[in-house]
Amino acid sequence: MSQKRCQALEPYFKEEYVQSDLDQLETLLREAGTFDFVPLDNGLFPAALALQEDLEYTGYSNVWVRDNVLVSYGLFASGDIQKAVHCLKTLAAYFWKYKNRFEDIIAGTADPEDPMQRPHIRFDGKSLSENNQQWAHAQNDALGYFLWLYSRLIREEHIPVGDVEPELLQLFVDYLHVIRFWEDEDNGHWEEAKKIEASSIGAATAGLLELSKLYDDKPELTEKNRPSCEQFDRLEEGITRGRNALNKILPSECVQSDPGKERKYDSALLFLIEPLQMTDGAIADCILRDVSEHLQGEFGIRRYLGDSYWCADYKDKLDPEQRTNDFSEDQSARDQLLTPGQEAQWCIFDPILSVIYGRRFAKTQNVDDRAKQIAHFHRALTQLTNEESDFPPLRCPESYYMVKGKYVPNDITPLLWTQANLLLAIHTMRQTSQAG
């Protein structure tokens, strides 16, 4: 049985949309608090808002680089540019504060095999300081996302060139080169066991591509602190090696022979289509088909087959302090808790699928693309909490997980990443709908 819709949304499940439908829907959701993005004073966003006191164990009051970039992108693309700019400038200040993380690995005085020696991608946003807790910080995708959106905001003149520290951009290039990101085993989007992941390689390559465009469009940036010829060569080499690696791995996520690492289907690959636009055509079609056939469920979309995070009756099987532990070194105990087919079904993917098909429809006017855009939009709306939920209605969960045979929102509700993706889906629906 699929999720029961929130009654307030019933008038907005349309076979086709006009602008007035979307105006009314967005007004409803904004008034209900669905699109509350409450940043810290410095512009950064915690992963989740208004967690109850007994849910502090989740650690989602911390700041994740990846989440902040993708939340900022959703706001930016839907017109809230200033919040995105504030967030990205603060992230840049954080990376500059801890530039030694880049410098030490570039110099060879720190071991990139130790994730705690890498740039930290989860930190205390209020104090802009690192946490001492052991964490899977080897996340090349997070660094790539930052470089991608930060460079774009500068290139499109939302961030003045004079506010930019050019050396920071060069540190990203040199760091990604030294760790050989195109063949580096990292913890990736899901912060789990290290492997060579297409989703991470694609995000890092997208970041380098956007930086290369920035250098072309804003030569005054390189004049301020000119990169060496070797650094320019490293930038272009990284783009080439990243693309070549993607050609060898896609449409899979990981093709390493180790059965503990090999993974054909992973929903993180969707982000290579949107927003990164790193793949299209037949490869993108294959990724979309794989997600639909192998990962899509009634309530949401699985991250990957065999995902034990928030598996069935998760809270009964693990104490609070264990539920969001760093499992990157040994996930076997958690994986034993999973009954295949009872993986959590996430809510960040359906709105992105709606965006993907909406972008396609805008180009092709293909009725099948339009139908899929609307179908995934409806699924995203259905995932909002209803009147019977333990949470206020019209909130965006991280995922639905099974409790005694029934799928319910997990404790990370609302998740700002889900909110941003839904906002982007509405924005794209608005772009592809008729006046009225």
C-alpha positions in Angstrom: 0.0 0.0 0.0 1.4 3.4 -1.0 1.7 6.4 1.3 -1.6 8.1 2.2 -1.6 11.6 0.7 -2.0 14.6 2.9 -5.6 15.8 2.5 -4.6 19.4 1.9 -2.7 18.3 -1.3 -5.6 16.4 -2.9 -6.6 19.4 -5.2 -3.0 19.5 -6.6 -2.7 16.1 -8.1 -3.5 17.1 -11.7 -3.2 15.3 -15.0 -1.7 18.5 -16.4 -0.6 21.7 -14.7 -1.0 25.4 -15.5 0.8 28.3 -13.7 -2.1 29.1 -11.4 -2.1 25.5 -10.0 1.6 25.8 -9.2 1.2 29.2 -7.7 -1.5 27.9 -5.3 0.5 24.8 -4.5 3.6 26.7 -3.7 1.7 29.2 -1.5 0.1 26.3 0.4 3.5 24.7 1.0 5.2 27.9 2.0 2.5 28.8 4.5 2.7 25.2 5.9 6.5 25.6 6.5 7.4 23.0 3.9 10.0 25.3 2.4 11.4 26.8 5.6 15.2 27.0 5.0 16.4 28.5 8.3 20.2 29.1 8.0 22.6 29.7 10.8 23.7 33.3 11.2 26.7 32.6 8.8 24.4 31.3 6.1 25.1 27.6 6.5 22.3 25.0 6.8 22.1 22.1 9.2 21.1 18.9 7.5 17.7 18.8 9.2 15.5 21.4 11.0 13.8 21.4 14.3 14.8 18.0 15.4 13.2 17.0 18.7 15.6 16.9 21.7 15.5 13.1 21.8 16.6 13.0 18.2 19.9 14.9 18.7 21.6 11.5 18.4 21.2 11.7 14.6 23.9 14.4 14.4 21.9 16.1 11.7 22.2 19.4 13.4 25.8 19.4 12.0 26.6 20.8 8.6 27.5 18.6 5.6 29.2 20.2 2.6 27.3 18.1 0.1 23.9 18.9 1.6 24.7 22.6 1.8 25.7 22.8 -1.8 22.7 21.0 -3.1 20.3 22.9 -0.9 22.0 26.1 -2.1 21.6 25.0 -5.7 17.9 24.3 -5.3 17.5 27.8 -3.8 19.7 29.4 -6.5 18.0 27.7 -9.4 14.5 28.6 -8.1 15.5 32.3 -7.7 16.7 32.7 -4.1 20.2 33.6 -5.1 21.3 35.5 -2.0 20.9 32.5 0.4 22.9 30.4 -2.0 25.7 33.0 -2.2 25.9 33.5 1.5 26.2 29.7 2.1 28.8 29.1 -0.6 30.9 32.1 0.6 30.9 30.7 4.2 31.8 27.2 2.9 34.8 28.8 1.1 35.8 30.5 4.3 35.6 27.2 6.1 37.8 25.5 3.6 40.2 28.4 3.7 40.4 28.2 7.5 41.4 24.5 7.2 43.5 24.8 4.0 46.2 22.8 5.8 44.0 19.7 5.1 44.6 20.3 1.4 48.2 21.5 1.7 49.4 18.6 3.9 48.1 15.9 1.5 49.5 17.8 -1.5 52.9 18.0 0.2 52.8 14.4 1.2 53.0 15.0 4.9 49.5 13.6 5.6 48.1 10.2 4.6 45.0 10.4 2.4 44.2 6.8 3.4 43.3 8.2 6.8 39.9 9.9 6.2 40.5 12.2 9.3 43.4 13.7 7.5 41.3 14.7 4.5 39.3 17.9 4.3 36.4 17.5 6.7 33.0 17.5 5.0 30.9 17.3 8.2 31.5 19.9 10.8 30.1 22.2 13.4 28.5 24.9 11.4 27.9 27.4 14.2 31.6 27.6 15.2 32.8 26.8 11.7 35.1 24.2 13.3 36.0 20.6 12.7 34.5 17.8 14.9 36.9 15.3 16.5 34.5 12.4 16.0 35.8 9.8 13.6 34.0 10.2 10.3 34.2 9.0 6.7 35.6 12.3 5.3 37.0 10.8 2.1 34.2 12.3 0.0 35.4 13.6 -3.3 31.9 14.2 -4.5 31.3 16.8 -1.7 34.5 18.6 -2.8 33.4 18.5 -6.4 29.9 19.8 -5.7 31.4 22.8 -3.8 33.9 23.6 -6.6 31.1 23.3 -9.2 28.6 25.7 -7.6 31.1 28.1 -6.1 32.8 28.5 -9.5 29.5 28.9 -11.2 28.4 31.6 -8.8 31.6 33.5 -9.4 31.4 33.0 -13.2 27.8 34.3 -13.3 28.9 37.3 -11.2 26.8 36.5 -8.1 30.1 36.4 -6.1 32.5 39.2 -7.0 35.9 38.1 -8.2 37.4 40.4 -5.6 35.8 38.4 -2.8 37.5 35.2 -4.0 40.8 33.7 -2.8 42.3 32.3 -6.0 44.7 30.1 -4.1 41.8 28.1 -2.6 40.6 27.2 -6.1 44.1 26.0 -7.0 44.3 23.9 -3.8 41.2 22.0 -5.0 42.9 21.3 -8.4 46.2 20.2 -6.8 44.5 18.1 -4.1 42.3 16.2 -6.6 45.3 15.6 -8.8 47.5 14.3 -5.9 44.8 11.8 -4.7 44.2 10.8 -8.3 40.4 11.2 -7.8 39.6 9.3 -11.1 40.9 6.1 -9.4 40.6 7.0 -5.7 38.6 4.9 -3.4 36.4 7.3 -1.4 33.4 7.1 0.9 31.1 8.8 -1.6 27.6 10.2 -1.3 26.5 7.6 1.3 29.6 7.8 3.5 30.1 4.1 3.5 32.8 1.6 2.5 35.5 3.0 0.2 35.3 2.2 -3.5 36.0 3.8 -6.9 32.6 5.4 -7.5 31.3 7.0 -10.7 29.1 9.4 -8.8 32.1 10.8 -6.9 34.3 10.9 -10.1 31.5 12.7 -11.9 31.0 15.3 -9.2 34.8 16.1 -9.0 35.0 16.3 -12.8 32.0 18.6 -12.9 33.8 20.9 -10.4 36.9 21.0 -12.5 34.9 21.7 -15.7 33.2 24.6 -14.1 36.5 26.0 -12.7 38.0 25.8 -16.2 35.0 27.8 -17.6 35.5 30.3 -14.8 39.2 30.8 -15.7 38.2 31.3 -19.3 35.5 33.8 -18.5 37.2 35.7 -15.8 40.9 36.0 -16.7 41.3 38.7 -14.0 40.9 35.9 -11.4 44.1 34.2 -12.6 45.9 37.5 -12.9 45.3 38.1 -9.2 47.3 35.0 -8.2 48.3 33.3 -11.4 48.3 29.5 -11.4 51.4 27.9 -12.8 51.4 26.2 -16.2 51.7 22.9 -14.3 48.5 23.8 -12.4 46.6 24.6 -15.6 47.8 21.3 -17.0 46.6 19.5 -13.9 43.2 21.0 -14.3 42.8 19.9 -17.9 44.3 16.5 -17.1 41.8 16.0 -14.3 38.9 16.8 -16.6 40.2 14.3 -19.2 41.0 11.5 -16.7 37.7 12.0 -15.0 35.7 11.7 -18.2 37.7 8.7 -19.3 37.0 7.0 -16.0 33.3 7.7 -16.3 33.3 6.2 -19.8 34.7 3.0 -18.3 32.4 2.7 -15.3 29.0 4.1 -16.3 26.2 3.2 -16.3 27.4 1.3 -13.2 28.4 3.0 -9.9 31.4 0.7 -9.3 32.9 -2.0 -11.4 35.7 -3.2 -9.1 35.9 -7.0 -9.0 35.6 -7.1 -5.2 32.0 -8.2 -4.6 31.9 -6.0 -1.5 32.5 -3.0 -3.7 31.0 -3.7 -7.1 27.7 -2.0 -7.5 25.7 -1.8 -10.7 22.7 0.3 -9.4 22.9 3.4 -7.3 20.6 6.3 -7.2 23.5 8.7 -6.6 24.1 8.4 -10.4 21.0 10.5 -11.0 22.9 13.6 -9.8 25.3 13.1 -12.8 22.3 13.8 -15.0 20.8 16.6 -12.8 22.1 19.0 -11.6 25.7 18.2 -12.8 24.8 17.4 -16.4 27.8 15.1 -16.7 26.0 12.4 -18.8 23.1 12.3 -21.2 21.9 10.2 -24.2 22.0 6.4 -24.0 24.0 6.3 -20.7 21.5 8.6 -18.9 18.7 6.5 -20.3 20.3 3.4 -18.9 20.7 5.0 -15.4 17.1 6.1 -15.4 15.9 2.7 -16.5 18.0 0.9 -13.8 16.7 3.2 -11.1 13.1 2.6 -12.2 13.4 -1.1 -12.6 15.7 -2.0 -9.6 15.5 0.8 -7.0 12.1 2.4 -7.2 9.6 1.3 -4.5 6.1 2.2 -3.6 7.1 4.9 -1.1 10.3 6.3 -2.5 13.5 5.1 -4.1 16.3 3.0 -2.6 19.8 4.3 -2.5 21.1 0.9 -3.6 20.1 -2.8 -3.2 21.2 -4.1 0.2 21.2 -0.7 1.9 20.9 -1.4 5.6 20.7 2.2 6.8 17.2 2.6 8.3 16.3 -0.9 7.4 13.1 -2.5 8.8 12.6 -1.9 12.5 15.9 0.0 12.6 15.2 1.7 15.9 14.4 -1.6 17.7 17.6 -3.2 16.4 20.1 -0.4 17.3 20.5 1.9 20.2 20.3 5.7 19.4 24.1 6.2 19.6 24.6 3.3 17.1 22.1 4.4 14.5 24.1 7.1 12.8 27.6 5.8 13.6 30.4 5.8 11.1 30.1 2.4 9.5 32.6 3.0 6.7 35.3 0.7 8.1 33.0 -2.2 8.8 29.4 -2.3 7.8 28.9 -6.1 8.1 27.1 -5.9 11.5 24.6 -3.4 10.2 24.1 -5.3 7.0 23.1 -8.4 8.9 20.0 -6.5 10.2 18.6 -6.1 6.7 16.0 -8.4 5.2 16.4 -8.0 1.4 13.7 -5.9 -0.1 13.1 -4.0 3.1 15.6 -1.2 2.4 14.6 2.4 3.3 13.0 4.3 0.4 14.4 7.8 0.1 12.6 11.0 -0.8 15.4 13.0 -2.4 15.2 11.2 -5.7 11.6 11.5 -7.1 11.8 15.3 -7.3 15.1 15.1 -9.1 13.6 12.6 -11.5 10.7 15.0 -12.1 13.3 17.7 -12.9 15.2 15.4 -15.3 12.1 14.5 -17.3 11.0 18.1 -17.2 14.2 19.3 -18.7 13.9 16.6 -21.4 10.3 17.6 -22.1 11.4 21.2 -22.5 13.8 20.1 -25.3 11.8 17.3 -26.9 8.1 18.1 -26.2 7.9 14.3 -25.9 4.6 13.4 -24.2 6.2 10.4 -22.4 8.8 12.7 -20.8 5.9 15.0 -19.7 4.0 12.1 -18.2 7.1 10.9 -16.3 7.8 14.4 -15.0 4.3 14.6 -13.6 4.3 11.1 -12.3 7.5 11.7 -10.2 6.1 15.1 -9.1 3.1 13.3 -7.8 5.2 10.7 -6.0 7.3 13.6 -4.4 4.1 15.3 -3.2 2.8 12.0 -1.8 5.9 11.6 0.2 5.1 14.7 2.3 4.0 13.8 5.8 0.2 13.5 6.2 -2.2 14.2 9.1 -1.5 10.8 10.7 2.2 11.1 10.8 4.3 11.6 14.0 5.5 14.8 12.4 3.6 18.0 11.4 1.9 17.6 8.0 3.6 18.6 4.7 7.1 18.0 5.9 9.8 16.5 3.7 11.3 13.2 5.1 14.7 11.9 4.4 13.2 8.4 3.8 10.4 6.0 4.6 11.4 2.9 6.6 9.5 -0.1 7.7 8.2 -0.3 11.3 6.4 -3.6 12.1 5.4 -4.0 8.5 4.4 -0.4 7.8 6.5 2.3 6.1 6.7 5.5 8.0 9.0 8.6 7.8 12.3 8.2 9.6 13.5 10.5 12.3 15.3 12.8 10.0 12.2 14.8 9.1 12.3 17.4 7.6 15.5 17.0 5.6 16.5 20.2 3.8 18.0 18.3 0.9 14.6 16.9 0.2 13.0 20.3 0.5 15.4 21.8 -1.9 14.8 19.1 -4.5 11.0 19.5 -4.2 11.3 23.2 -4.6 13.4 22.6 -7.7 10.8 20.2 -9.1 8.0 22.8 -8.7 10.2 25.4 -10.4 10.8 23.1 -13.3 7.1 22.2 -13.5 6.4 25.9 -13.7 8.9 26.3 -16.6 7.3 23.5 -18.5 3.6 24.3 -17.8 1.2 26.5 -19.8 0.0 29.9 -18.6 -3.3 29.9 -16.8 
